[in-house]
């Protein structure tokens, strides 16, 4: 089972360069519990970048760069399939 509705879709975030940013996402209810990943401008975000942490649905950017700005989507995945959240914009000024 994987519901359509995200319990908390990510919202737009505006930060100054160098500041931390957090995009929050609570996935739809599902069985088994869906795992969370993120896409930026349509491309899956890798947490190999040491500035990025994905934990409990949150995408945390330790120190934002101009290049982090973009449109982020929270992706919930389980055996049934995957659901994309509404897009959220990260603005870095």
N, C-alpha and C positions, 0 to 999 in steps of 0.2 A: 504494500500500500504506500502511496506517496500523494499527499494532498496537493492541491494547486496553490493554496494561499500561504504566503510567507507570514509567520507570526510577527516578524519585524523585518521589513525590507530595509536595506541601507538607505540613509538619507544623504543629501549633499553636504559636503564638508569644505570649509574654506580655511586655509591656514597660511601663515607666512613661511617662506622658505627657511629650512633649518628647524622648524617646529615639528613635534610629533603629530601624526594624524591617526585617527581611529575610525574605521568604517565598521558599523555593527550590523549583524544579520542574525535573525533567529529563523531557522528553516521551517518549512511546513512540517506538520506531523507526518511521520511515516513509520512503517514497520518493514524491515529493520530501520532504526533511526538513521536518517540520511547523514552522509558526510558532507562537509562544506569545502568548496574551493572557490576561487575568485577568478574573474576574467577582467582584464583592463583593455579597453578598446577592442574587445572581441578575442583577445589572446590570453590563454591561461597564465595566471600569475605564479611564478616559481618562488618558493620560500628559500631557494638557495641564495637569494640576495640577503645578505646578513642584516640589512636594514628592515626587512619585512618579516613579520611573524603572523601566522594564522593560528589562532587559538580560540576554541569554543565559538566559532562563527565570526569572531572579530578579525579584521585585517588591520594590523598595526604597522605603521611606518615610523621608524624611530626618528629619522631626521629627513624631512621631505626635501626633495630636489624639484626644480622646475619640471624635470622629466617625469615626475610621478603624477603630474596633473593628467586628468583624462576621465573617461567614463568607466565606472566599475560596476560589475554585475556579480551578485552572489549566486553560486550554483550549488544546489542541493542534489545529491546523487545517492541512490540506493539501487538494489537489484531491479526495481520496477522501471527505473529510468532516471532522467534528470529534469530539474525545473530551474529556470533562470528567474531571478528577481527582477523587479523594475530597475532600470539603471540609476545610478547615483553618480554625481559629478564631484571629483576632487579638484578644487581650485587652489593653486599655489601661487602666491603673489610675492 
